[in-house]
Amino acid sequence: MEMYKTEEVVEMLTAKIYSTDKNIPDCRVIIRLTAGHLFISEDNFDGTFEDHYVIEFDQIDDIRIDAPYKTSIDYSAQSLDKTEKQSKHWTDGLMGGMLAFGRKGKNPLRREQEATKVKFLEIIYKENYEKTEHLYFDECNKSPEKLIKEFKKLKESR
């Protein structure tokens, strides 16, 4: 297993982050899940990493796949098996939906319908154990299903 800052990495993937606070640029990051933390780091390509977020495990409420414009489905309330089936090819729909959403000349009435195809990896956590924050990611180098499963396993074991 890989180690990061003296902690064993349970699961890791790279993705593009969409920062909500604009203090962090939209960039590619490495998401590392350990038993104690979730590290979201940018590779400096010189052997070092800049940690944009270091979230204590107990502050994380949920890690899930979310379709922001599709309010009728709450992925966290569904079984993981059903979520896996719905999001099996989530990266396929993601780029197609993003490109279609931004295209000029498309029917504006279909915008919301096309946006529902867009799926993001969402991390929900409590900042300083108080305010709920959301982080969104896409363009993952692999399916985030294993990260979600490992998070749920760690959460259940506490």
N, C-alpha and C positions, 0 to 999 in steps of 0.2 A: 504494500500500500504506500501511496505517496504521503509525505508529511508536509504540512504547511504551518509555520510558526509553532512548532513543537506539538501540533495536533494531527492526528491521523485523519486523512481525507476519506470520507465515506463515499462521496460521489462528487463528480466535477464535470462541468461543461462550459463551453464558451458561447456567448450570445451578445447581441447588441442591446444596450440598455437605453431606455428612454427616460431620462431624468425628469422628475416633476419639479424639482427645485431650481433647476438651471445653474446650480453651483457646480454640477458635474456635466461635462459635455456628453452628447449622444456618441457613444463609442463602443468598441468591442471590449468585453470584460470576461474574466474567468470567474465562474461561480463555484466556490468550494464549500461543501457541506461537511462539517465535522460534528462530533457529539456535543461540542461546546459552543460552536459559532457557525455563522454563515458569513464567509468572506466574499466580497465582490470587489475584484481587483482588476486594474488595467495593467497589461504587460508593457513595460518600458522598452522592451527589446534589447536590454543590456544586461539581462540576468536579474533585474530587480522588478518589483511590482509596486504600484501605488494602490493602496487599499482605499477605495471610495466609500465602502460601507463595511463595518465589522459589527454584525448583529449577534447579540447573545442568543443562544438557542431558545431560551425561555421567553424571549421577546417576540418570537415568530408565532403568529396566529395561524397562518396557512401558506402553503405553496401549492398553486393550482394552475390549470390552464383555463384561461378566461377569454370570452368573446365580449368585449366591452359594450357593444351596441345591442347585444342580444340579452335583454333583461329578463326574458321569460325562462331562461335556464340558469340555475344556480349549480355550477359544477361541483362545488364543495358538498352539496347535499346529496349528490348522487354517489352510487357505489363506484369504486375505482375501476372495476371492470367495464362498466358502462362508459365512464369517461375515457378509458383507453380506446374503446371501440369508436367513440365519436371523434377522437382526436388522433386516430391512427396515422393519418396523413396530414397532420396539422400544418406542417411546413409547406406542403403543396398548396393548400388554400391560402396560406399566409401571404406569400409573395404575389400570387395571382390577385388576391383581394386588395393588397396594398397598391399594386400597380393600377388596378381597375378603379380604385377609389380616387386616385390622383389624376386620372385621365381626363383631358378636356373633351368636350363634345359628347360625354356620356349623359344619359337621361338622369337629371338630378333627382327624380322621384325614386330611382333605383339605388341611390347612394347608400341609404341605410341598409337595404337588402344586401348589397355587396359588402358593406362593412361588417355584417354579421359573419362573413366567411373568415374574417381576420381573427386569428387567435394568438394570444400572448401568454407567455409564462408570467404569472403574477405572484409576487411575494408580498404578503401582508404582515406587517409587524408593528409593534408598539415602540415608538421613539421614547426613550427614557421611561418605559413602562406606563406611558400616559396616552399620548396622541397616536391614533392609528394612521399609518403611512402605507402607501402602495408603491411597489416598484414593478415596472413592466419591461419585458424582454422579448425579442424575437430573433430570427435568423440564427437559431441555435445550431451548433455543429452536429448535434445528435438529438434524438427525441428526449424531452425532459421527463418522460415517464419514470425512468429509474430514479431520478432525483426526487420526484414526488413520492415514490414508494419508500425510498430510504428515509425521507423526512417523516412520513407517517409511522414507519417502524420505530424510529427514535422517539417520536412523540408518545407512542403507545407504551414504550418501555419505561417512561418516567413516572 
